[in-house]
Amino acid sequence: MVYKHSEPRKSKLGNQFKTIRSILILTCTSLIFFSTIKSAMAHHPMGGKTPANFWEGLLSGMGHPIIGIDHLAFVVAVGLIAAKIPNGILILASFLATAMLGTGIHLLSIDLPLTEIAIALSVVGFGAMLVLKPTLKTSLLIMFAGVAGIFHGYAYGEAIIGVEMTPLLAYLIGFTAVQFFIALLAMKCAELVSSYWENQFFSLMRFLGLAISAIGVVFFTSAILG
């Protein structure tokens, strides 16, 4: 006797995958579009106002990695890469730690050149890793994420210069927590997709990698021409 009930299940999973892919295409296209719009408020959740208390510092810190599309794309890429690598959480930890270090470097008035270019290249590079799926050691990925974290954190420091200790600590807590949540969410979603759509997983990661790299290219071009 031949059982054919598995075919409808495969068909259903295939349709679900196509629906998810369509949603991702729309989302990534929107991100790329909005990333091309120059706005003076792009990295200032408080409207350019320096945080004056704990809650303003916290909200400002939480907003920076979200409204900065280049930062958001990189954090998502970190989570996606970490999903299929042993001890991948260490890549995320490296980025979060050095992002705080980068903010500290900015607050010490130490000049870090070509920050925007370095950030854009980090987005392009991590997106390319998702596309090409290179076999890099975890230690190298940890190092790359750490170097990128310094530049991303340095950019975050621009909005917090001159503030008192309380909003400063809140700011650090805010952007660290939101980046951890976003990267962990991306990591867990990738693991879930891998378990249900293993055959299509690499294709999906390649598509996301292309979208992330495209965002990086947009910002790199803007940094060069700007």
N, C-alpha and C positions, 0 to 999 in steps of 0.2 A: 504494500500500500504506500502511495506517495502522498506526503503531506505538503500542501502548498501555502499553509497559513503564514509561512515566513516571508513570502514574497510581498504580501500587502504591508507587512511590518517594515520591510526594507524600503518600499515605495513611500510609506508614510514618513520614515526618517529622512529619506531623500528630499521630500517636499519641505519638511521642517528645516533642513539644512539650506535649501534654496531661499526660504523665507528669511532666515537669519542672515544669509549672505546679502540679500537685497537690502535689508535694514542697515547692515554694516556699510554697504556701498553708499547709501543715502547719508548715513552719519559721517563717514569719512569725507565724502564730497563736500558736505556742509562745513566740516572742520577746515578743509583746504581753502574753501571759499572765504570763510571768515578770517583765516590767517593772513589773507592778502590785504585785508582792510587795515590801514594804518590808523591807529587811534592813540591819542596822547594818554588815554586812560588804560591802555592795554595791560600795564603792570601795576596799576594803582587801584585796588579795590575800595580804598577810602576816598577816592576822588582826588588823589594827590596830597591829601591831608596826612600829616604825620600822626600815628597813633598816640593817644595821650593817656590811655589807661589799659588795664588788663584786657577788657573785652574788645576794645578797638584793636589792640595788638593781636589778639587771637583771631578775630575776623579777618584782619588784613593778611595774616599769615596763612589762613585757610584759603583765602581767595586767590593769592598769587599763583599757585600751581594750577589753578583751574582756568582762570581767565587768560593766562599766558599759554596760548595753544602750543607753542614750541615746548614749553615745560611739560604740559599735560601729555603731549605725544611721546616724549621721552620716558616719562614715568610709566605709561602704559606699555611701552616697548620693553622696559626693564622687567615688568611683571610677566609679560608673555615669554621672554627669553628664559626667565627663571623657572617657568613652569615645567620645562622638559630637561632640566639639568639637575644632577645630584647636588644637594645642598644649595639649591638655587636661591634660597632665602638670604644667603650670605651676600649675593650680588645686590639685593635690595638694601641690606644693612650697610654695605659699603657706600652706596649712593647717599643714603640718609645721613650717615655720619659725616661724610665729606661735604655735603651740602651745608650743614651747620658750620663746618670749618670754613667754607668759602664765605659765608655770611660774616664770620668773625674777621676774616682777612679784609673784607671791605670796611668793616667798622674800625679797623686799625689803620685805615687810610693807606693800605698797601695797594699799589696799582697793579691790576691784573689785565694785561693788554689783550685786545682782540676777543673780548668776552662774548659778544653776540655771535661772532663768527664761529668760535669754539662751541658754543651751545648749538648752533645750527648744524655744525658738522657732527656733533654727538647724536643728534636726532637722525641725520642721514645715515650715520654709521650703524646705529642700533636697528634702524629699519632695514638696512641692507643685510644685517645678520639674520633677520627673520626671513628675508627673501632667499638668500644663498645657503642658509643653514650650514655655516662653517663648523668644523669640529675643533673648537677652541677649548682649551683647558679652563676649568672653573676659575682657577687663580688669575688667568689673564682677563676673564670677563669681570671679575671682582676689581682688578686694577683699572680697567677701562671705565667701569661704572664709578669708581672712586675719583678718577681724574675728572670725569664729566660732572660729578657732584660738586666739585670745587667751583667750577664755572657757573653752574646753575645757582648754587648758593650765593656766589658773589653777586649775581644779578638780583637775587632776592634782597640782598643787603642794602640796595639803593633806597628802598622805601622806609628804612628804619634808622637811618643815620641821625644821630643827635637825640634819640629818645632816651627816656629814663629806663632803669633796669626792669621794672615790672612789665611795661608793654613789650620790652625787648624779649624777655623770657616767654611771654605769651605768644609773641610772633614766632619764635623758634618752635614752640610747642605746636602752634597752628599749622605751619607749613610742613613740619615733620609728620604730624598725625595724618593730614589729608593725603600726603604723598604715600605714606604707608598703606592707607586704606585703598587708594586707587590702584597701586601696584599689586597689592594682595588680591583685590577683586579681579584684576586682569589675570593674575596667576591662577586663581581658582576657576575662573571661567574657562581659561584655556585647558586646564586639567579636565573639566567637565566635558567640554567639547571633544577632547581627545578620547575620552572613554565612550562617548556615544557615536561619534563620527570619525573613527580612527583613520579611515581611508581618505577622508576629505580634510583631515587636520592640517597637513602640510600645505595644501592649496589655500586654505583659509589664512594660515600664518603668512604665506607669501603675499596674499592680497593685502593684509593688514600692514605688512612690512613695506610694501610699495606705497601705501597711503601715508604711512609715517615718514618714509623717506621723502615723499613729495612735499610734505609740510616742511621738512628740514631744508629742502632745496629752495622753497619759497622764502624762508627766513634768511638763508644764506645769501640769496640774491639781493634781498632787501638790505642786509648788512653791508654787502659789497657796494651797492649803488647808493646807499644812504650815507 
